[in-house]
Structure formats: C-alpha cells, structure tokens
Amino acid sequence: MKKQLFIYLFLVPFVALSQIKGDVAIEWRETNEMFFGDNKINIPNFVGNSFNYDSSKKAISFIFNLNLYTVSNGNSIQLSNIVYESLDQTQLGGLDLTNIPKTTSEFLQINESRDLKQAFLILSPIIKDATGFKRIQSFSYSISGSNTSTKTAQTYKTNSIINSVLATGDWYQFYIEKSGVYKISKSFLQQLGLNLNGLDPKKIKLYGNGGRMLPLSNETYYPIDLTENAIQIIGESDGVFDNEDYILFYAEGVDTWSEESQTYVNLYDTKSYYYITVQGNDGKRISNMAQPSGASNLSLTTFDESQFHEIDLINIGKLGRQWFGEVFDINQDQEFSFNFPNIDTSTPIKLSLNAASNAFTNTSFKVLANGQEVGTMIFSALVQYSGILFNRAALPTNTTFSGTENTTIKLAYNNNGVPDSKGYLDKIILTAKRKLVGYGKQFHFQYDLSNSSSGIVNYTINNASTIMQVWDVTDIFNITKVENPNQTSFSFKANLGELRKYIALDASDYYTPLKTNKTKIPNQNLKGTIFKNAQGQFQDIDYVIISPAFLANSAEKLANFHRNYSNLNVKVIQLENIYQEFSSGKQDIAAIRNCIKYIYDNASTPEKKLKYVNLFGDASYDYKNRISNNTNIVPIYHALNSNTSGEAAFVSDDFFGLMDANEGNISGFFGGIDIAVGRMINDNATQADEMVNKVIEYYDVKSYGNWRNNYVMVGDDSDKSSDPSLQRRQNILADKITSEKPFLNIDKIFLDSYVQEASAGGARYPRARTDLFSAFEKGALVVNYLGHGGEDGLASERLWEKSDGQNLSNQYKYPLFITITCDFSRFDNPSRPTAGEYTYWNPKGGAISMLTTTREIGQFSAENFNDVLARFLFSYGSNQYPSIAESLRLAKNSNPNSSTNVVFYIGDPALMLAIPKPRILLTKVNDVPISQSFDEFKSLAKMKITGEITDENNNLITNYNGELFTAV
C-alpha cells in the first residue's frame, strides 16, 4: 500500500480553554536499510526530522518539535485517534525487541535555551500489545494544564560574584593519590616553602576539594571555590610549630566512585591537590563528634568494605570515556588478589565484574573465586559493518562466594580457537563483611544498610589499643572525631537513616603527601575580576576564549581583533587558572563548564548573558597522556558509551554550553544549548597564530570580492540503495536557498553529472575533483558536501583526500566548509589526523571554519540536518544573520536527536559568515526597467546595467563608494 508523506502538524494548533491540539502523520520508509558510512543497519525508519535511533539500546523514538513556547513541565499530553499498522517480527530488523514498550509511552520534554522554552513530544512509534507488534501511522494529541510565557526572564536570578580565596596571601600546593589520613611534618612544610619562624600553628589552614571528578550534572552540588578542610595539629597549643609537631588531615584521592561515569578511576587526573596558607583568622580544626544521647537499637562489631581492581590502560575504539585494563590475548588466564583482614567468613563476599570482548566469534570469560567457579560471561560474535567495536558483559548482580582473608579472582578467557580474539577486564568489585578489629593499619568502615535503617547504632572496635581516634569523613570538609581513651575496646554511637563513612586512625600508619614541581601558587582571582573592565567597573562579557598558557598570546590576538572589529567584550581565561579555582587544581571538563556557567549566571540581565565560548586548542580521547603525540590541550566531553563508531559514542563541546540546572550529564539526545561554542583545534603556538591570522584575513579588505556570492553544493553519487536522495535533497536545498537569498550564485557539483572513470585504484571522477578544486581556488562563501565520507576524505571515488586540504591556495577567499558526512573531522584521535583537520589547518588556504562531523552519522539524519542548518545559517525570512556557531546552536535546539550530537563546529564561534553587504538591486538593463520584457542579449554585445545600493532594510544608500562585481 502506498503511503502519503507527512510528519507535520496540521497545525491548527488552536488554543481553547488552555488546551492545545494537533494532528500528526508518520511516513514510514519502504526499506529498513540505514547507512552509517560503511556500516549498515536494518531497522524501521521514517521520513523527517523526528526520527531518533538509540544505537546503544537498539531502539527508535519519535521526537517532535511542537513549535510551542507556552508549554511548561506542568502540562500533560494525551494521544487519541491513534491509527496503527500491524507488523511482522521480521519487519523489526535489528531492533531490540525487549526495548519495545507495550504503550506509546508519550511525554513532553521542555528544553530551555537562554530565554526560550521549546516543547518536544516524545513517544515510541512502535509498540507490542496482546495482538503483536504495531507501528503508528497517525495520531492526534492534546496538551492541557498551566501555560507559561516563552521568556524565562521572570525567574532569572544571578549568582553572587565572589572573590577566590587565592586572591591574597601565600599559597602552597601539594598532592596525594589515594584516600586516607595523611601526616604533614615540619620538614614537609619547609620543603613546600613555608617560613615557620614565629608562626602560630593555629593560623595554618588547609584547602582542597578532594580528588573526585566534578559532577557533570549542573544540579549536583560542588564547591564554587577552594574549600577549607578541618584538620588536626598535634602540638599547636603552645603557639609554636616544633620539630615534633605535625598535621593530620583526611584527603580524598582520585579513587572515588563516580556514578555518572561508572568508574572508581578519575578519568581526567591522577593527582588530588591540596593547598596550605597561613593568612587571616585561625584555621578550621576537627571537632568532636556529636553522639546521640539515646539508647542504641543496633550494635555492630562488623562493617562493610568494598575493594576494587580497575586500571585504565586501553581505550578499545579510541573514543568515549570508558577505558579497560588487562588484555586477554596471549595470556588468557589472569589472577587478581584481594586482602580482607579480619574477614567475617559467615557472610558471603559479593562479586561484581565487568569485561568486554572484541571478537568475530562467540567467546566467554570463566570466573573463579579461590579456585571455585562462580560464573561465566558469554559474548556474542561481532557483526562486520555493524559499527559495534566490542561487546560487554557482567556477572549477575547476585553473584556471591564464600571468602577468605586472602581472596583470588581468576579470569579465564575462551577465544573459541580464534587467536585474533581479545578479552578486556573493566573492573572487579568485591564487597565483604569485616570485623571491627584493629590490625596496625588505618581503615575505612561503614554500614551499608544505614540508609534504610532508623534509630541509633553503636559501633564497637576491638583490639583498639593502637587506634587513637575514629573520624567521621562523610563530609570531607567538616571532619569530626571520637577519641579512644587508651582502651583495647571502645565504642561510639551514631544516628541511622543516612550512610555515614568512618576511618579508624592507627598511629603507626599515616600516609605521606607528595610535593608538586612548583609548590608556591601565584595569587589569582578569576571570580572576582573577570567582570571588571580597565576602570575596575562591572562589564558584561560577550565572548570567552579558554586557552592553555602556551597559546595565550595567540588567544589574546584574536580577542583584541574582536574587541576592535566586532565590538565584543572578550576575555581570555587560561585553562590552568580555571583548574586552580574551580576544581582544586586538577584537570576536569566540568571545571571549565562551571567557570563558563559562573560567567553566564552572573550577567547583569538575561539579554547580556555570555554568547560565545572558544575552546582554543585541540582535544583527544586520552585525558591522561597515555598515548604518544597526544593532543589533550583543552579537554572535551566524551560520551560514556565507547563500543560503537557511531552516534552513541559522540564527542561534543555542546556540554560547555548547557547552563540549566537539569542539564550536563548527557545521555542520548539533548537540546537546550545556551551558548554558541566553537573550537580552534590548535596543537602548537605557530598553528594557533596561523589560524588567528586566517580569521583576521577573512575580515580584511583584501577578502572583498564576488566570491562571497558563490555557494558550492556537492552531492555524492548513487552507490547504495539509499543514495539517490543525496543529490535530490541538494537540489531542493539549492532551490530553497536561491529563493530565500537570490544574491547567492549556486554552483552544483553532483557526481552523477560527471563521467566516472576507471583507474588502478578504483572508480574516480577526475573532472569533478578539478571543478571542486577550482571552486575553492576561485572562492566561495560556502562549500556544502552531502554524501558519504570518512576520516580520509569524501566519497568512495576519492573526491577529496587528506592532502587536498593542505594543497589549496585560496588565501583571503576562505569558505565555510559544511560536511555533514561520517567522521570527516574526527580530531580527537591524535594518531590519525583527518582530512577535515588538514583542510582547516592550511595556513594560507582551505576553510575558515567547518560545520562537520566527528563520528559516523546516518544518511537520512544528515540529509535532514543539512536542511535545518541552512535555515538558520541563512536566516530565512530575515536579513539579520547569526554567527556560524550560533546558527549551529539554533539548528541543534530546533531538532535535537542522537545524530545532531556528532555535528561539530571547528573555528572561531564569533565568526560571522561573510555575506555581502550592502544589498544590490538591479533596476534597469539597457535603460529598460527590469520589470519589463527586453530583447535577448547577443554575444559580445555591450550592456548597460542600472541599479541601487540599499541597506539591509531596503533603504537607499546615496553615498556608497566601492567596487561592484558582476556575474552573468
């Protein structure tokens, strides 16, 4: 049966009695084939921008922009008149049947971007009910409930502007690696550079925020500045720091569990930094623990302890933020040892284990605990051209075994006789019950069920003669203590109802902190000074450039240009200073985001909030410099998913532009981007200066010319069953752009219009290559390619190769290069520079900036987004144009889906497309008004053309003096 197109609202939508109604129809494609580069999947899909495929769940959804701005989270949505079509299970292709719901599961999602709210209807277009599988053909909807205004300015509140504690005084930095109680001696303080002569120890203060990763979510609390920690100084009461005196403090290491990233290992740094100062008032000291006075209803002489083995050695696909440890290839059997002193053997040990396999055959891991088999993890074979790089598995959550003090976990990998198969260990977590008994070491303890319990618990520690204190370290900034009055067994009480964490201190087992290379830290005060102008007055910020110190000169050069030419208030912030104030000295992407958010939130009015952010440096999938020639210069956001080359393992700078409370921890699709973000992928100072010079040249008078009227559209040929739509969609888009912006001259390079020639290396289009190079050399405002591509170039016929971008010589005529194709500019893999990078890096040619992709993208999604992008880039129906990066922000917000995550802007985010101004209106030809008919032009005949020059509002400009370029 032939279906009719729709996926649109028959928008009446009409508003009556606070109810909004509409009708939607879905046009399902006849074929299930979808291509992501060379990878092919077979899933039901439909026409339009509302299609969303979650490759990690193998599920599809319908995400529909209602184009309503008066809807709030208080609204409810109801579907009616749903028309279904029955499906055979074979029509579901590669969808995971377990993720197909019984109902449409519709809901409203409200995205906020700056002062705009957008409402999206999200539902499952395929369901499974008692009669089988069905897909939606059409439905009606109604939205009811309280409505709110489009603008969110009524609820806009600024944060307070504060001064950093680092603004004054002398500050000394050191670091630790693992969590525990540390001892600082007098000699260590002197090694840091402190002058202790005449110093009252009560003045010593310790600051630091611990080694955990900062929350990705905006709504999860994290200190805005360095926080003072409670410490204990032994011997401070006499007012002198003697040789025998020392400081005890609890430090949180980089070994803290992150729920957002599912790891114990800090992804960004190996060190947890702390700071000492002696300025101002007396320092914060550890106080006595407040114990409840009532009788206890629970007595504990045991505690729960979790130990883990997790190291990040290898990133299998060189993408995403999931790393693995030991490899099982040659050595297929490996053992891992754990020690639980004073274990309570009456309680089984819980075992959690995660692993992965990269194999094109079925493989498995056998798991043994102390020689006893406790489980097997089965991995299915990888499928070629599926885009899946490895398969993951975990032991069942209820896996337990009888443990001993010394426990060994053995993994045996079965490669099924295929030597190329590889297994990878992610992590092992053991949770055991231990007796509360001293054994000459400091140790953490807690009661895991305290959250779900009520009343008062009494902890009793035996063999405690060497345990001098127990600290409550639940709040790492405000430690409290209970002291052991020299007893071999002592007790303390605590309230139940929340998980509280403790550590027992043994006087013979304190950890020792470590010195940094540069112990004294210069004063700085980003928070207190960032908004001040040269006169010390508050001034809103338009544009922030975030740069490492070694690229700061080039960043300042760009900033000065935009201050003078673009009339923007631009601030350059050094990356190292962000880390000092916002993440306690350690590298963390959320510290960069929090700095940006601090500036965004503290604008004087909503209209004056930060507009542009430039991440001035290259990025890498390796945050810790484990690979050679790494380019982790300004770190980037990586998705948690790492097992696919497709959209689910995206890398994005949009993270740094998500400012609302419910944003930050990105999973799946997202919208509501508040700031236009760009990245200038500079690797060194020379390259940074070259890229800044290109921006300046782009605005130079030498760049003026009729090339700015040229728009080059390139379409791939038809090699796959879905390919005919590529050139068709480019043709339709060309007509739309011509209609909206008639001053643009469209030049089409569609490969099927050229003769394909055979060569030793395969089919080629030599004439099309020549024409594309000529278009670059002649100059074009935009070059837009739609088709297949990859890291090495465009089209299977090698229309564009890596070296081509380097060989261009089109100085002062740099185009915006749009390549919504597969991973043409995957710049986060330092070991394999891409064709997109080389095109951008050309110092005297190539592209001024790129709207490009960093991962594989589905062909239909690319076609749809290419159209949406043009609508905002050329501001249909308006003569007011956004910056290139701003147009990408608007396009993503209008149609967020998993595909838009991989579209990326490389370049200066404040760069405005060089659209010719003012406007030129043709009025007469050979003195005949253009509205009248006139004779055909003859070859070599002279013509007289009469016209007017107007501003963007069609007002006549009578004093214009300049050059006019013509094209016939």
N, C-alpha and C positions, 0 to 999 in steps of 0.2 A: 504494500500500500504506500503510495507516495505521500510524503508528509509536507506540510507547509512550514515555512520559516516562522519563528517569532523570537522568543526570549525578549519580549519587551512588555512594558506596561501599556495597557490600552488606556493610559492614564487619562482617565477621567480623574488623576485621583481627586476625588471630591471630599471636602471636609464637611461633615454634618454631625452635630451633636458629639463633637470631639472624636469622630470616627473617620478613619482614612481607609478607603477601599481601592482595590485594583485587581486586574486580571493578568495572568502570565501564561504563556505557552512555551513549551520547550521543543526545539527541533533536534531530534536525535540523528546523528550521522548514520549512514547505511553501513559503514565499516567500523570495526573496533580498532583498527590499526592506528597507533600513535607512535611517532618517531621522535626520539631524543638523540640527535646525532646519528651514530651508527646503531644505537640501541632501539629496539622495537618492543613495544608492549601492546597487548591486546586487551583493551577494556572499553566498555561502553562510554561514549563521549558525545557531547552535543555542541551545537554552534553557539558562539557568542562569548562574551567576557565573563560569564557567570560560572564557567566550568572550573572546578578545582580538583586536582588529584593529589592525594597524600601518598607518596611512594613508600613511606615507612609503614603505613597501615594498609596499603593497597586498597584504598577506599576513595570514593568520589563524593563531592558535595556540590551543592548549588549555592553560590554566594551572589546575591543580587543587590545592587545599589538601588535603594528606593528613591534616591534623589529627593529625600525629605530631610529637612533640617529642623523640624519642630518635634522630633521624637526623642524621648528620654528613656532611661533604664526602667522607668516606672510604667512604660507601656507594655501591653501584651498583644500578641498576634494570634489570629485564628485563621486556619485554612478551611475552605469549603469548595464544593463543586469540583473535587479532585477527579480527574479523568486518568485512569490507569491503563496501561497496556501490559498484558502478561508476557513474561519472559521465560524462555527455556534456560536451564542452568548453563548450557553450553554458550549462551549469548553473554554470559557474565565475564568470559575471558579470564584474565588474571586477577580479578578482584578477590580479596579475602572474604569468603562467604561468612566467616564468623563476625566480621565487622559490618555486615549489612543489618540495619536495625529492623524492628518489627513495625515501627511507625516512621513518619517523615521527620520526627524529632526537630520540628522547626523552632527557631528562636530568633530574637533580634539582637544584633550586636551594634553597639553605639561606639563609634570611633571619634575621638576629638583630636583635631589638629589646629593648633593655635586657638583662634576664637570661633572655629567652625565645628559643628557636630554633623556626622553623617551616619545614617541608619542603613544597616545591611540585614536583609533577610537570608538566613542560612538554614538549609534543610538537606535531608538525604533524598535524592531524586529516585533512588531505588530502595524498595522495602521487601521484606519477606513476611507474609502473613500466613494464615492457615491454608490458603489455596496455592501458595507458592510465591515465586519472585515476580515483582511488578515494577514498572517504571512509570513516572509521571509524564503525561502528555500536556496537561494544562491544569490550572487551578485558579481559584480566587482567594484573595486574602483580605482581611480587615484588621486594622490596628486601632485599639481603643486604650483609653487611660489618659493620664495627665500629660499635657504637652509643655515643652519648654521652648524658650527662644533659641534661635540659631546661635546667637552670640553667648559666650560664656563669661563675658566680662563682669557680670554682676557678682560672680563668685570668685573673681580673680583676687588673689592676695599675694603680696610679696613676702618672701622670707626676710629676715633681718640681715643686714650687712654687718659682718663681724670682722675683727682683726684676728689673724692667726697668732697662736702662741709663739711662733717662730719669729715674730716681728721684732722682738727685742731680746737682749740678753745673750749669753754664750750657751751654745747647744753642742752636745757631743753625742755622736751616734755609734751604736754597736749593733750586733745582730746575734740571733740564736736560730736554731733549726728545728728542734723538737720541743714539744710542750713539756713543762715541768717547772720545778723550783730551782732558781739559779742563785748563785752566790757571787757578789761583786766585792773584791778585796780592795784595800787601799792602793796596792800597786797597780791594779787594773784601772782604777780611776786616774791615776797618774799617767799611765800609758795612753789613756784617752786624751790627756792634755789638761786635766783639771788641776788647778792650783789649790791645794788643800790647806795651805798655811793660813791659820786664823779662821778657817771656815767652821761655822757651827753646823754640825751634821743635820740638824733639824731643817736646814734650808735645802737639802738635797731633794730633788723631785725627779720622778721617772715618768716618761710619757711613751705612749705607743698604743696601737690599736690591735695588736695581735697579728698572727700570720694567716688567718683565714682569708679566703677570697671574698672580695666585696660582693654584696648581693647584686644580682643582675636586675632584680625587680626594684622598681622605684619606691614601692611602698614598704619595703623591708628596711628597718632602721639600721643605719650605720653612722658612726660619729662624723660630723662635718669637718672636724679638725682633730689634731692630735689630742688625745685624752690622757689626763694624769692617772697613773695607776697607784693604788695603795701598796706601800712597801713596808718592810720592817728593817730597822737598822739596829744591829746588835752593838751596844756601847755608845749610843748617841746621847745618853742622859747627862754625861759630863761636859757636853758642849765642844768636844774635841774629837776629830776622827783619828784615832790612834792606829798603830800598826795592827792591833788585834781586832779592830772593829771591822764589820762587814755588813753588806746589804743583802737581804733576802727578798726575792720577788718572784711572783709567778708569771711566766711568759708563755704565750700561746704560739706554737710553732706552725709550720706550713703543712702539718699532718692532721688537719681538722676536716671532718666530713662536710661535703657540700651536697645538699640535696638537689640543687639546681644542675650541677654538673655530674652528679653520681660518682664522686671520687673522694678519696682521702688526700690526694696529692694536689697541692696548689698548682694550677696549670700555668701560672704566669711567673712565679718566682720561687727560688729555693731558700730564701732567707726571710726571716721575720725581724724587722728593725725596731730598735728602741732608742730612746733619747734621754739624756740626763742634762739637767740645768740646775743652777743654784740661785736663781734670781727670785726676788719677791718674797712672798709670805712663806711660812713653814710648809713643808711638803705633806702630802696625804700619807697617812700611816694605816696599817692593817689594824682594824678594831676587833674587839671581842665579839664572838658570835652570839646573837640573841637566841637563847634557847627557850622553847615553850615551857611554861610552868606546870602544865597539867601532866597527868599520868599517861604513860605511853600505852598504846594498844597493840603495838607491834615491836618485837625485839629481834634485832638482826645481828648475827655473827658471821654472816656471809655477804658477799656482794657480787655484782655482775661486772664482768670485764670483757670488752671486745678487743681483739687483736687483728691486725690485717697485714697482708702482704700485697703490696701494689707498687710497682715502679713503672714509670713512663719512659720506655725505651724506643718504641717504634710506633709511627702512625702509618697504618697499613696502606691507606689510599692517599696519603699526603693531603688530607683535608679533614675538616671537622675538628672537634676538640676532644675526641676520645682516643687515648693512647693505650698501647698494650705493653706488656713486659716481656717475659721469656718467650722465645720462639721454639716450637717443637717441630723440627725437621730432621736433622741428622740425629740429634739427641731427643728421642721420642718419649723417654721416661725421665721425669724430673721430680725431686722431692723438696719439700719446704717444711722447715722446723719451727715449732712454736713452744713457748715455755710458760706454764701457768703455775707459779709457786703456790703451794698450799691449796691445790685444787680440791673442790668438793666433788669427789667421784660419784656421789649419789645422784647428781644431776647431769644428764647428757649434755654434751657440747653441741651447740647449733653450728651448722656449717653453711655458709653462703659462698658460692663460687661461680664466677662468670668467665667465659672463654669464647674464643672465636676460631673459625676455620676458613681457610682460603683454599678451596679445592673443587675441581670439576668432577668429583666423585663423592659418594657418601662417605663420611668419616665420623669418628667418635672420640670422646675422651672418657676413659675409665678413671674413676676417682676412688682412692683408697685412703682410709684413715687408720694409722697404726697397723697397716697390713690388711685391714678389713675393708672389703669393697662396700662403698656406701652409695654409689650411684653411677650412672652413665649418661653422658650428654651426647645426643645424636645431632649431626649436622647434615642437612641435605646438600646435594651437589649444586654448585653454582651453574647458572644457565648462561651460555655465551650471548653477548649483546643484550643482556637484561639490565645492565647498569649497576648490578649488585656486586660489590667487591669482596665481601666476605659475609658469612652467616654467623650469628651469635646464638649462644645457648647458656642456660643457667641451671644449676641444680634446683630441684623443688624447694620451696621456702621452708618446708617442714623437715628438712634433712638433719638428722642428729646421729651421734655415735657416742659410745662410752669412751671418755677421755682419760688421759693420764697427765701428770705434770709435764712431761716432755712428749709432745704430740707431733707426729709427722703426717703430712698430707702428700700423697703421691699422685701424680697425674701421668697416665699412660695414653699416648695419642696413637690411634689406629688410622694410618693414612690409606688404608684399603689397597695397599700394593702400588700406590702411585707416588713415586718419590718427590714429585713437584708439590705435593700437598703440604700445607703448613698449618700448624695449630698455634694459637696465641693465648697466653694467660692474661686475663684482665686483672682480676683481684680475687683473693681469698679472705674471707672474714670469718673468724671463729669467735663465738660468744660462750664463755664458760662461767660457772659459779665457783668463786674462790672464797676461802675462809679469811675473815678479817684478822690476820695474824701478821705481826711484824717479822721481817726477814732480812733486815740490814739494807734495804733499798727504799727509796721513795716510791709510792704507788698511788695511782688514781683509784677511786672506787665510787660506786653509785648503785642505787636500787632502781632497776628499770621499770618496775611497776608502780613507782611512787606517783606518777601522773594520774593513774586510775585508782589510787587509794586515798583514803581520808583518815584523819586522826593524827597521832603522834608516833614517830618511830624512835626507838632507842638503839643506837649503834654501839656495840661493844668490841673493842680491839684488844686482842690478847697478844702476849709476848711483845709488849709495847715499851719495854724499858729503854730502847733507843729511839722511840718515836717521841719527839719533843712537842709536836703540835699537829693538829689537823686543820687544814684550811678549807673553807667553802669557796670554790673557784667558779661557781655558777655564773657570777658576774665578774668577769676578769678585771674590771676596773676598780671594783669595790670588794676586795677580798676580806673575809672575816676569819677569825681563828678561835680555836679552843685549845688550851694548853694542857699537856699531860703533867699532872703533879707528881712526877717521878714514880709512877705506878707501872707494874707489869701488865695490868689490865685496867683500861679506863673507858668510860662511856660518855656519850653526849646525845642530846635529843634534838629532833628537828620535826617540823611540820610536814605532813604528807600533802599530796594534791598537786605537786609540781616536781619535775625532775631536777634534783639538785646534785651537783657534782663536787666531789671532795678529793683532796690529796693528803696523804699522810707523809709527814716530813721526817726523814731519818738523818740525824746529824752527820752521818758519815757518807751521805750520798746526795750532795748538791751538784747541779750541773754548772758548767763554766761557760760564760758568754764569750763571743769572739769579736775581735776588732775588725772594723772596716778599713779600707785603704786610706780613706780620708775621714778622720774621726770628728773634726770640728766642722759644723754645718754653718754656712753663712746665713745671716738673717734674711727673711723673705716674708712677704705679706700680700699674697695674691688676693685673698678675700677682701682685705681692707683697702687695697689700692687700685684694683682692676677697673673700677668705675671712675677713677679720678682723671681729669684732664691735666694739661700742663699747669693750669692755675690752681689745681687742687680741688676743683669743683666736680660735682657728680655729672656724669655724661653717659647716656645710654650707649650701648655697644651694638653695632650692626653686624660685625664680622670678626670672627676669631680664627687665627691661624695657630695651630698647635704643632710645634716643631721641636725636634731634639736640639740640644745646644749646638751641635756641629753644623746644623743647617740654618741656624737662626739669622745669620746675615742675609741669606737669600730670602728668607721669610719676611724680614724687615723691608727688604727692597720691594717685594710685592705689596706689602702693607702700605708703604709710602706712596706707591703708584695709585692704589685705590683711594687713599685719603685725598689725594690731589685730583685725580681724574674722575673718580666715581662718587666723591663726596661722602664716603663712608667712614664711620669711626671704627678703625680696625685696631685690634690688639693682638700682638704676638705673645703667646704663652709658651715657655719652654717646658717640655714634657717632664723633665726631671723635677721641676718645681711643683708641678701638679702632683706627682707621686709623694713628695715630701709632705704636702699639706693635706691631701685628700685620701691617701692610702698608706700612711705611716711609712713612706719611703720605698715601698715595694711596687713593682710593675703590676698594673691591673687595669683592664679596659674600663671597668666600672668607675675607677677614679677619674678617668678622662670624662666619662659621661656625667659624673657628679659635678665636676668643675663646670662643664657646659651648662648643666641644669642650674647651678648656683647663679650663673650669669643670666640665664633665661628667666628664672623666677624672680630675680631682683630688679627687673626693668621697672621704670617709673610708671608705665602704663602698658596695657596689653598690646597696643599698636606698636610699641617701641621695643618689643622683645627681640632677642637675638635672631638674626635672619640666616646667616651663613656660617658654616664651620668648614675649615680647610685642614685636613689631616695631612701635614706636609712631610710625607715620607712613605717609603714602600712598606709592605707588610709581608707576613709569612705565616704558614701553618704551624711553624715551630716558634713558640714564645720563648724558649729557653736556650736557643743557640746550640742545639744538639747536632745540627747538620752543618756541613761546610758551606761557606759563602752565603750564610743566612742573611735575610733582609728584613728582620723584625725590627724596623726602625720606629714606626708608630703602630702599635698593635691594633688588630682588627677583631671584630666579632665573628666567631665561628659557630655554626650550629652544632648541637650536641651529636646529632646523627653523623656518623662517619663511614657508613658502609655502602654508600652509593655515590656514583659520579654525577648524579642528577640534582634536582632542586632541593631535596631534603637535606643535603649536606652543604647548604649555601654559606657563603661568606658575605658579610654586609657591613657597611658603615651606617646604615639606617638606624642601627642601635643607638648611635650617638645623637640622633635627632628625635628620640622618643622621650618626651618630657612628662607625660601624665602619670599619675600615681599607679594606675593599673597596667603600666607598660614596662618593658625592659627584658623580662625573661621570655624571649621569643621562642615560640614553638609553632610550627606550621605557618600559616599566612598571618599577616598583620597589616595594619594600616595606622592612620593617625600620626603620621610623621610630622613633627612640628618645625623642623629646621632643614634647610637645604644643605646637604653635606656633600663635599667633594674630596677627592684625594689626589694629590700630586705625587705620583709614585717615584720619588727621587731616591736614589741609592747613595749618592755622594754629593759633596758641595758643588762640584763642577756641573753635574747634571741638574741639580736644583737651580743653579743660576741660569742655565740654558733654558729650562722650562719657564722660569720667570721672564726671561728675555722674550720668549715667544709670546707670552701674554701681552707684554708691553708693545711688541711689534704688531700684534693683532689690532691695537687701537691707534697705531701710528698713522700719520697722513700718507705714508708710502703704501699702506694697505688699502687705500681707497681705490675703487675700480668696479667695473661692471661684473667682475667675478662674484660679487656679493649678490647678484641676481640669479646666480646659477644654482639649481638644485638637481643633483645627480641621483637617479634611482636605479639601483642594480637589483636584478632578480635572477635567482638560480634557475637552472633548467629542471626538467622533469626526469628524475632518475627513479623515484619511488612513487608508489601509488597515490600518495597524498600531495605530491609536488605541484601538480597543475595549478593549485590555488595560489602558489607563491607569486607568480607573475600577474595573475588576475588581481590579487589583492594590491600589488604595487600599482597596477593601472588605475584601479579605483581610487587609491590614495592620491595618485598624481592628479586625477581629475578634481578631487576634493581640494587639494592644496591650490591648484590653479584657480578654482572658483573663489576660494577664500582670500588668496593672496596673488592676484593677477600679475603683480610686478615680478614674480618669480618665473624664470625660464626653466622648464623641466627637461632634462636630458635623460633618456632611458637607455640603459644598457641591460637588456634582457637576453640571457644566454641563448634561449631558443630562437632568437632572431639572428644568430650568427651560425656560421658553418663550423661544425665540430670536426676537428682533425685528429687523426690517429698519430701517436708518437710512441717511441720506445717506452716512455713512462706512463702511457695511458692516453685517454682522450683529453684533448685540450681545445681551448678557444683562444687562439693567439690574437685574433683581431679584437675580441672583447677585452683582453688584457691590455692591448695597446690603447684602446679607447678609454679604459679606466685610468691608465696612467696619464693619458693626455688630459682627462678631466681634472685630475689632481694638479697637474702642472699648469693648466690654464687657470685654475682656481674655481672653487665652488663654496657657496655658503654652507651647504650640507651635502655629504655623500651618504646615502642610505642604502645599506645592503640588507636584503631579506632572503634567506636561504640557509643552506647547510654550511657548516664550518667547524672549526676546531682550533686548538692551540697553535697549529702550524699554518693556518691560513683559511681562505674562503673557497668553498665549492670543491667537489671531488676532482674537478678538472684543473685545480690549482690556479684559479683566477687571481688569487692573492697569496703570496708566500711570505715567510718570515723576513727575508732580505728585502722585500719590496718596500716596506715602510722606511727602511734605512736609506734606500737609494733615491727617494724622492727629493726634488729640489724645487719647492714651491714656497720659498720664503715670502712673507707678507701676504700670502694667499692661503692661509691655513683653514681647512674646513673643519666643521664638526663632523666626526665620523660616527655614524649610527650603525651598529652591527648587532641586531637582536638575533643572534645565532648562538650556537653552542660554544661555550668557554673560549671564545676568541681572545679574551684578555684575562686569563686565569693567572693573575700576577702573584698569587700567594704561594706559588711553588718555586723557590729560588733556583732549583736545579734545572728548570726548564722554562726559560723566558719564552713568551708567546709572541705571535705576530702582532697582536694588539699593542703590546708593550713597545715593540720596536717602532711601530708607527707613531706612537706618542713621543717616544724618546728622541726622535730625529731632531737635532737642534736647529736645522735650517729648512725643515720640510715636514712632511707628514701631517698629522692632525693637531689642531689647537686643543681639542678635548675629545672625549669619547663617551658616547652612551652605548654601553657594550655589555657583555655578559661574562661571568666568571665561572659558570657551571653550565652543564647541558640544560637546554630548555625545550619544552615540547613545541613542535612546529605550529600547531594551531594557536597555542598561547602566544607564541612570538608574533604571529600574524595579527592577532587581536591587539596586543600591547603596542605594536608598531603604529597602529591607527590611533590608539588613545594618546600615545606620546605626541604625535603630530598635532593633535587638537590643542594641547597645552603649549607645546613649543611655539606654535604659530598663533596662539591666542585667537582662535576662530571667533569672528564677530567683534574683534576689538583691535585697537592699534596700540594697546599697552602690553608690552611683552615682558614676561618674567626672565630671570636668568635661566641658563640651560639647566642648572641643577635644580632650580625651583620648579621648572616645568616637569622634571622627573618626579619630584616630590608630589606635585599635584596629580600627576598621572597615576602614581602608585596608590595614592589615597583614594582615588576615584574607583579603582578596580583592584583591590588587594586580593592576591591569591598566591599560591605557592610559587608560581612562575615569576612573579614580579620580584621575589626575593633575590633572584640571581642577576637582575639588571642593575648595572653599576655605572656611576659617573666618575670618570677619571679626568681630572682637570681642576681648574680654579672655579669654586662654586659661585663666585660673584661675577663670573664672566657672562656678559650679555652677548647673545648672538648678533653678529654684525649685519643686522637687517638694514638695508639702505634707508636713509632719511635725508632730506625730507621727501615727500611724495611728488612724483612727476605725472601730470595728467596731460595726455595728448588731446588737443582740441581741433586741429586742422591738419590736413595733408594737401599740399599744393593749393593752399587757401580755401579748400573745401572743408566745411565742418565735418568732424568725424562721424556725426550722426547721420550724415547724408551719404548716398552711394557715390562712388567715384571710379574712374577708369582703372583697369588693371595696370600695374607697374610693368614697364618694359626693361629688359636687360640693359644695364649701363646707363639708364636714364637718370637724370638729376631729380631729386625730390626736395621739396620744402616742407619741413615739419614744424608746426606751431604747437606750443603747449604752455602749461602753467606749472609753477612750483608752489606747493602748499605744505602747510604743516600737517601733523597727524590728525587734526580736526578739520581738515579741508579749508583752512583759512589761507588766503593768498599771501605768499611771501614776495614782497616787491623789491627787496634789496639783496637778494641772494647773489652771491658771486662764487662761482665754482665751475667744475668741469662736468660735462654731460657725456655719457657713453650711450651709444645706441647699438641695438641688435635687431637684425631683420631676419 
